[in-house]
Amino acid sequence: MFHFRLDTGSGVPPYLQLVHQVQQAVLLGFLRPGDRLPLIREVVESLAINPNTVAKAHRQLEQEHLVTGRPGHGTFVTDTLPAAVPPATYTSLRGLQTWLRRAYAAGLDDQAIAGLSASVHHRTETNAQSA
């Protein structure tokens, strides 16, 4: 089952963190059509957040057509999803996991890693556009 997590130090509103986690899980194929998201009360209990926060995330995901609510049953991933990243891609990117472990071992925190990643992404994107 899919589990949410919150980073209270990220500066990103909790509802948006939930939305991003579902978007990423769908993109990576961890959530597939028909999968049920945790119930609002389950998320509230596990993360100790306001039910309205979770409901707001579900509403945004519904507006993006990633999920649909079924009263009395829960919220489910829709059948109209963007294509997930193929599993072979994960295999070819295992070096990224090794790099992350080394970065954490070197003392970088999540914010530093995110900043470094964004910087490299920007440079790579700029170089690709120039080519």
CORNOR-V983421 format. One record per residue. N is the residue number from 1. RES is the residue in three letters. SS is DSSP state (H for helix, E for strand, L for the rest). OMEGA is omega in whole degrees, 0 to 359 (NA if undefined). D_CENTER is the distance of its C-alpha to the mean C-alpha in Angstrom with 1 decimal. Layout:
n;res;ss;omega;d_center
N;RES;SS;OMEGA;D_CENTER
N;RES;SS;OMEGA;D_CENTER
This chain:
n;res;ss;omega;d_center
1;MET;L;180;14.5
2;PHE;L;179;10.8
3;HIS;L;176;10.6
4;PHE;L;173;8.8
5;ARG;L;178;9.6
6;LEU;L;173;10.9
7;ASP;L;185;12.2
8;THR;L;180;15.4
9;GLY;L;186;16.5
10;SER;L;185;13.9
11;GLY;L;178;15.6
12;VAL;L;180;12.6
13;PRO;L;182;13.6
14;PRO;H;181;12.2
15;TYR;H;181;11.7
16;LEU;H;174;9.7
17;GLN;H;179;7.4
18;LEU;H;179;7.1
19;VAL;H;182;6.9
20;HIS;H;180;4.2
21;GLN;H;178;2.2
22;VAL;H;179;4.9
23;GLN;H;181;5.2
24;GLN;H;180;3.6
25;ALA;H;177;5.3
26;VAL;H;181;8.0
27;LEU;H;183;8.6
28;LEU;L;177;9.0
29;GLY;L;178;11.0
30;PHE;L;173;9.9
31;LEU;L;183;10.3
32;ARG;L;179;13.5
33;PRO;L;179;16.0
34;GLY;L;178;17.6
35;ASP;L;179;15.1
36;ARG;E;172;15.4
37;LEU;L;175;12.8
38;PRO;L;178;14.3
39;LEU;L;180;17.1
40;ILE;H;182;17.2
41;ARG;H;177;19.8
42;GLU;H;180;18.0
43;VAL;H;179;15.1
44;VAL;H;181;17.9
45;GLU;H;185;19.8
46;SER;H;183;17.2
47;LEU;H;182;15.8
48;ALA;L;177;19.1
49;ILE;L;182;17.9
50;ASN;L;178;19.7
51;PRO;H;179;19.3
52;ASN;H;178;19.5
53;THR;H;180;16.2
54;VAL;H;179;14.5
55;ALA;H;178;16.7
56;LYS;H;178;15.9
57;ALA;H;180;12.2
58;HIS;H;179;13.5
59;ARG;H;180;16.1
60;GLN;H;179;13.9
61;LEU;H;176;11.9
62;GLU;H;178;15.5
63;GLN;H;178;16.8
64;GLU;L;179;14.3
65;HIS;L;176;15.7
66;LEU;L;180;12.6
67;VAL;E;174;14.0
68;THR;E;179;17.6
69;GLY;E;174;19.2
70;ARG;E;184;22.2
71;PRO;L;179;24.4
72;GLY;L;183;25.4
73;HIS;L;180;23.0
74;GLY;E;180;19.4
75;THR;E;188;16.5
76;PHE;E;176;15.8
77;VAL;E;183;13.8
78;THR;L;178;16.3
79;ASP;L;184;18.4
80;THR;L;184;17.9
81;LEU;L;171;14.7
82;PRO;L;181;14.4
83;ALA;L;178;15.3
84;ALA;L;177;13.0
85;VAL;L;181;13.6
86;PRO;L;180;16.8
87;PRO;H;180;17.1
88;ALA;H;179;19.8
89;THR;H;178;17.5
90;TYR;H;182;15.9
91;THR;H;182;19.5
92;SER;H;182;20.5
93;LEU;L;180;17.8
94;ARG;H;178;18.7
95;GLY;H;178;20.4
96;LEU;H;178;17.1
97;GLN;H;177;16.6
98;THR;H;179;20.2
99;TRP;H;179;19.9
100;LEU;H;178;17.2
101;ARG;H;180;19.5
102;ARG;H;179;22.4
103;ALA;H;177;20.8
104;TYR;H;179;20.1
105;ALA;H;179;23.6
106;ALA;L;176;25.0
107;GLY;L;178;23.9
108;LEU;L;176;21.0
109;ASP;L;183;18.5
110;ASP;H;182;14.8
111;GLN;H;180;16.2
112;ALA;H;179;18.7
113;ILE;H;179;16.4
114;ALA;H;179;14.0
115;GLY;H;179;17.3
116;LEU;H;179;18.8
117;SER;H;180;16.0
118;ALA;H;180;16.2
119;SER;H;180;19.9
120;VAL;H;179;20.1
121;HIS;H;181;17.9
122;HIS;H;179;20.2
123;ARG;H;181;23.3
124;THR;H;180;22.3
125;GLU;H;179;21.6
126;THR;H;179;24.9
127;ASN;H;180;26.8
128;ALA;H;180;25.6
129;GLN;H;179;26.8
130;SER;H;184;30.0
131;ALA;L;NA;30.8
